[in-house]
Amino acid sequence: MVFEEKMILNGDPDEEEEEEEEEELVDPLETIRQKCEETEHCVHAREKLEACETRVGSRSETTEDCTEELFDFLHARDHCVAHKVFHSVK
């Protein structure tokens, strides 16, 4: 009974430890993607994508979409990531 009262007053110590461990985890893929997005080729592809989005967004009736520009950007980013990601895999 005393143990139960301490648990109620102090909380479960295991929960605090698990929360601290979760905060420290960083996905290396996301970090590499962010670095690759800053490369010259990816910046150029992103600029084209943003220009397309602006153009399409400014028109009320259009059949144009930015699928090609999006795929070009993702291809450029993933190409960069593919060369770097396996160096961080254990």
N, C-alpha and C positions, 0 to 999 in steps of 0.2 A: 504494500500500500504506500509506503514511503517513496519507493521508486517511481510509482505512478504520479505522485504529487510533484516530485522533482521534474519529471518529464513535462508535466503540464506547465510548471513555472519556468523552466529553462528551455524548453523546446527540445526537439530531436537533434543531437549534435551531428548526426550523419547527414542531415539535410544541408547544413551550412557547408560542410566539406564538399559535397557534391556540387553545390552552386559555385563555389570558388574554382573548382576544377573545370567546369564548363566555360567560365569566362576566359580562361587562358587559351582555349583551343582556337586556332586560326586556320582556315582552309587555305593551304598553299596554292591551290588552283585559282582562287579568287585573287590572291596577291599577284600571281604571275599574270593573270588576265589584266589587272590594272596597270602593271608595268608595260605589258605589250600594247595596251591602248595608247600609250604615250609615244610609241615609236612613230617615225615619220610616215611610213606606209599606212598605218592604222589611222593616224591623224588625218591624212588626206582622204581616206575612205569615209571617215566620220564626217568630215566637212561636206562631202558629196551627199551623204545621207541627210544631214541637217538641212542642206540647201533644198533637197527634194521635199523634205517634210514641210519646210516653210512654203515652198511653191504650192504643194498640194493643199496645205492648210489655208492658204489665202484664196483659194477658189471654192465657190459654193457648189458647182456641179462639175465633177471631173471623174473620168474613169481611171485616171493615172493613180498608181500607188507606188510606194518606194520599196517594193520587194527586192528588186535587183540591187539597189544600193545597200539595203540591209544585208543581203547575202554576201555582197562584196566586202562589207565591213567585217562581218562574222568570219568569213573565210580568211581575211588578212589577220585578224586577231588570233584565230585558232591555229593558223599556220605558224605564227610566232610562238604560241603556247606549246605547240607540239614539240618544238625543239628544246624547250626549257623544262617542261613539267616532269620528265622522267629523271632529271637530276635530283629532284627533291623527294622522289619516292624511295622508301627504304625497303 
